[in-house]
Amino acid sequence: MSEATTELANRIARASFSHAEAEAHPLFPTFRLAFARDTGKAPTGADVFDAASAPDVF
């Protein structure tokens, strides 16, 4: 996963308390494109939290 995709995931995860909130976040469409580029699959809200890596997210 690219650093840019991980940073998007971190930003979304910091502002979200659930998978549904992650998918409703304004940056999710950008994350969707970056995640698809990196992995070849469409992301879900759970993928945001899986891709996040910042210690303050968890």
N, C-alpha and C positions, 0 to 999 in steps of 0.2 A: 504494500500500500504506500502510495506516495506521501510525502510530508505534507503537501497541500491538502490532500484528502483527510489525513489525520487531523490537521488543524481545523478544518471545517467541522469534522465530527466533534472535536473538543468544544468548539463554540456552541454547537447545537446541544450537546449533552449538558453543558453548564446551565443552559436555560430551560431544560426539559426534565420533567419528573416521570415521564412515561413514554412508551413507544409512540402512542398517538400524538402526544405533544411534540415529539421529535419530528414526526411526519408533517405536522402543521407549521413548523418553524419556517420563517422566511428564507433561510439559507438551505433548506432541504432540497429544493430543485437543483441548486448548484452542487450539493453533495451527491445527489442522484447521478448527475452527469459524471462527476469525478470518480465516484465509486464504480460506475459501469465501465469507465475507461480503464481503471486499474484492475478490475476483477472479471469483467465480461458478464456480470449479472446485475439485475435490478436490485437495489437495496430496499430493506424494510426499516422500520423504526428501530428494531433490535440491532441492525447492522451499524447504526450510528453509535450505539454504546459499545459494540464490539470493536469498532475502529478507533474509538477515543482512547487516548493514552495519557492525558494529563492527570497528575496525581489529585488535583482538586476536583476532578469530575467524579471520583469515586469516594 
